[in-house]
Amino acid sequence: MTSALLHAGGIGVRFGGVHALRDVTISVRPGEVCGLIGPNGAGKTTLFDVLSGIRRPDGGSVTFAGEDITRRSPVWRARHGIRRTFQRQQLFGQLTVADNLVVAQDWRSGLRPGTRRHRERADAVLRECGLDALTGSYAGALPVGQARMVELARALADPPRVLLLDEPASGTTAEERRRLAVVVRHMAEEENCAVLLVEHNVGFVMELCSRVVVLDLGRVLAEGTAAEVRSDPAVREAYLGAAPRAAECDGG
């Protein structure tokens, strides 16, 4: 079995006296699409903040390609191929869709912004994501579903090694979700990218992901294939088949 590209071991995060994450361990391998699900307040977004470097954990460590990156900045991680989208879109609203992708490539190339190579790459990714008709549109004027697809395209503008997707299907149409699934599968299967996605649309997760991890109240409740997770009594009680529970902590 391929070893993990991104691994978080024994992660703990506190907000004051509240434990947002307790001894959470999770890995994602190259070529894999792994889903992360759980009730509101389970700690999913907090874990993404740790993996992307936005929040330093109170305990545990994060390794990438065998290197301890627990203290590495979000910028370092992005520049080494760990890319993330957000629950609330973080697009440059006053730039066009194409320019959102162009600026995402400028950090490494050493070329003047807006060179032909940047534009060609942006156009290719926008075609792949079904956004080529929106190239000249301003990102801030897009509806939610299209904005999510643009944020995904921006994460792909410079090919990632790890892709962290935070609720990518939220607010999307059925056609946009279909396209999203195609793009994510391509990144995993053809580009050997390691994909970890948080999503409340359980059906989307179960269909797309080869492995699913369930968080509940800051702990890993279950892990396995979609079928194994669906049939787990503890998962059904906590999430899949029960009414939503009051969140113990913030953080998604």
C-alpha positions in Angstrom: 0.0 0.0 0.0 1.2 3.5 -0.9 2.4 5.4 2.2 0.7 8.5 3.4 1.7 11.8 1.7 0.0 13.9 4.4 -0.3 12.6 7.9 -1.7 14.1 11.1 -0.9 12.2 14.3 -2.5 12.7 17.7 -3.8 16.2 17.0 -5.3 18.1 19.9 -6.8 21.6 19.7 -8.4 23.6 22.6 -10.4 26.7 22.5 -10.1 27.8 26.1 -11.4 24.9 28.2 -13.2 23.2 25.2 -11.5 20.4 23.3 -12.1 21.0 19.6 -9.9 18.0 18.6 -8.8 15.1 20.8 -6.0 12.8 19.7 -7.1 12.9 16.0 -5.0 10.8 13.6 -5.7 10.9 9.9 -3.7 10.2 6.7 -4.2 10.7 3.0 -2.3 8.9 0.3 -1.4 9.9 -3.3 -4.1 8.9 -5.7 -6.7 8.7 -3.0 -10.0 10.6 -2.4 -10.7 10.5 1.3 -13.9 12.0 2.8 -14.2 13.6 6.2 -17.7 13.8 7.6 -19.4 14.5 10.9 -22.1 16.6 12.7 -21.7 20.4 13.0 -19.1 21.1 15.6 -17.3 17.8 15.1 -14.0 19.6 14.4 -13.7 19.1 10.7 -12.8 22.7 9.8 -10.5 23.0 12.8 -8.6 19.9 11.5 -8.4 21.5 8.1 -6.9 24.6 9.7 -4.3 22.5 11.3 -3.4 20.6 8.1 -3.2 23.8 6.1 -1.1 25.6 8.7 -3.7 28.3 9.7 -3.8 26.9 13.3 -1.0 25.3 15.2 -2.2 22.3 17.3 -1.8 22.1 21.0 -0.7 18.5 20.7 0.4 16.1 17.9 2.2 16.6 14.7 1.7 17.0 10.9 4.0 15.4 8.4 4.2 15.9 4.6 6.2 13.5 2.4 7.9 12.3 5.6 8.9 15.8 6.8 7.5 17.3 10.0 5.7 20.5 8.9 3.8 21.2 12.2 5.4 24.6 12.5 5.5 25.4 8.8 3.4 28.4 7.6 0.4 28.2 5.3 2.5 30.0 2.7 5.2 27.3 2.9 2.6 24.6 2.6 0.9 26.1 -0.4 4.2 26.6 -2.2 5.0 23.0 -1.6 1.8 21.7 -3.1 -0.8 21.6 -0.2 -3.8 23.6 -1.5 -7.1 24.3 0.3 -10.5 25.7 -0.5 -12.8 27.2 2.2 -16.4 27.0 3.4 -16.7 30.7 2.6 -15.2 31.5 -0.7 -11.9 33.4 -0.6 -11.9 34.6 -4.2 -10.5 38.0 -5.4 -13.9 39.5 -6.2 -12.6 42.5 -8.2 -10.5 40.3 -10.5 -11.9 38.3 -13.4 -12.2 34.5 -13.1 -9.2 34.0 -15.4 -7.1 36.5 -13.3 -7.9 34.6 -10.1 -6.2 31.6 -11.7 -3.3 33.7 -13.1 -2.3 35.2 -9.7 -2.4 31.7 -8.2 0.6 30.7 -10.4 2.8 33.7 -9.9 4.6 32.7 -6.7 6.9 30.1 -8.3 7.4 30.8 -12.0 9.6 33.9 -11.7 7.8 35.2 -14.8 6.0 38.5 -15.1 2.3 38.2 -14.0 0.0 37.5 -16.9 2.5 35.8 -19.2 1.2 33.6 -22.0 2.1 30.5 -20.1 0.0 31.6 -17.1 -2.9 32.5 -19.4 -2.7 29.2 -21.2 -2.7 27.2 -18.0 -5.6 29.2 -16.6 -7.6 28.6 -19.8 -6.9 24.9 -19.7 -8.0 24.5 -16.0 -11.1 26.6 -16.6 -12.1 24.3 -19.5 -11.6 21.3 -17.4 -13.8 22.8 -14.6 -16.5 23.8 -17.1 -15.9 27.5 -16.5 -14.5 28.6 -19.9 -17.5 30.8 -20.6 -16.8 32.8 -17.4 -13.2 33.7 -18.2 -13.9 37.4 -18.3 -16.5 37.6 -15.6 -15.7 39.2 -12.3 -15.4 36.6 -9.5 -17.3 38.7 -7.0 -20.5 38.7 -9.2 -20.8 34.9 -9.4 -23.5 32.8 -7.8 -22.3 30.4 -5.0 -22.0 27.3 -7.1 -19.9 28.9 -9.8 -17.8 30.7 -7.2 -17.0 27.3 -5.5 -16.0 25.9 -8.9 -13.7 28.9 -9.5 -12.1 28.4 -6.1 -11.4 24.8 -7.0 -10.0 25.8 -10.3 -7.7 28.3 -8.6 -6.4 25.5 -6.3 -5.6 23.5 -9.4 -4.0 26.4 -11.3 -0.6 25.2 -10.2 -0.9 21.4 -9.9 -1.3 20.4 -6.2 0.2 17.4 -4.4 -2.5 17.6 -1.7 -5.9 19.0 -2.2 -8.0 20.0 0.9 -11.6 20.7 -0.1 -13.9 22.3 2.5 -17.5 21.7 1.6 -16.9 22.0 -2.2 -20.4 20.8 -3.1 -22.3 23.3 -0.9 -24.6 25.5 -3.0 -23.8 23.7 -6.2 -26.3 22.4 -8.8 -26.5 18.7 -9.8 -24.5 19.5 -12.9 -21.8 21.4 -11.0 -21.5 18.5 -8.5 -21.1 16.0 -11.4 -18.4 18.2 -12.9 -16.8 18.6 -9.5 -16.7 14.8 -9.0 -15.1 14.3 -12.5 -12.4 16.9 -11.8 -11.6 15.5 -8.3 -11.3 11.9 -9.7 -9.1 13.1 -12.5 -6.8 14.8 -10.0 -6.5 11.7 -7.9 -6.3 9.0 -10.6 -4.4 10.8 -13.3 -2.4 13.4 -11.4 -1.7 11.2 -8.3 -3.0 14.0 -6.0 -4.0 13.2 -2.5 -7.5 14.6 -1.9 -9.2 15.1 1.5 -12.7 16.6 1.4 -15.1 17.8 4.1 -18.7 17.6 2.9 -22.2 17.6 4.5 -23.7 16.0 1.3 -23.2 12.4 2.5 -24.4 10.9 -0.7 -21.8 12.8 -2.7 -19.0 11.7 -0.3 -20.1 8.0 -0.3 -20.1 7.9 -4.1 -16.9 9.8 -4.6 -14.6 8.7 -1.8 -12.7 5.4 -1.5 -12.3 5.9 2.2 -14.3 7.9 4.8 -13.3 9.2 8.2 -16.0 10.2 10.7 -15.4 12.8 13.4 -17.7 13.4 16.3 -17.2 15.8 19.2 -13.5 16.2 18.2 -12.6 12.5 18.0 -12.4 9.9 15.2 -15.5 7.9 15.5 -15.1 5.5 12.6 -13.0 5.0 9.5 -13.4 2.6 6.5 -15.0 2.2 3.1 -18.3 3.9 2.4 -20.1 0.7 3.0 -18.4 0.1 6.3 -19.1 3.6 7.5 -22.7 3.4 6.4 -23.3 0.2 8.4 -21.5 1.3 11.6 -24.1 1.7 14.4 -22.2 4.4 16.1 -22.0 6.5 13.0 -25.7 6.1 12.3 -26.5 7.1 15.8 -24.2 10.1 15.8 -24.7 11.4 12.3 -26.3 9.5 9.5 -29.6 8.4 11.0 -30.2 10.7 13.9 -31.3 14.2 14.4 -28.5 16.8 14.6 -27.0 17.1 18.0 -26.0 20.3 19.8 -22.4 21.2 19.0 -19.9 20.9 21.8 -17.5 23.3 20.1 -17.1 25.5 17.1 -15.0 24.5 14.1 -17.3 22.6 11.7 
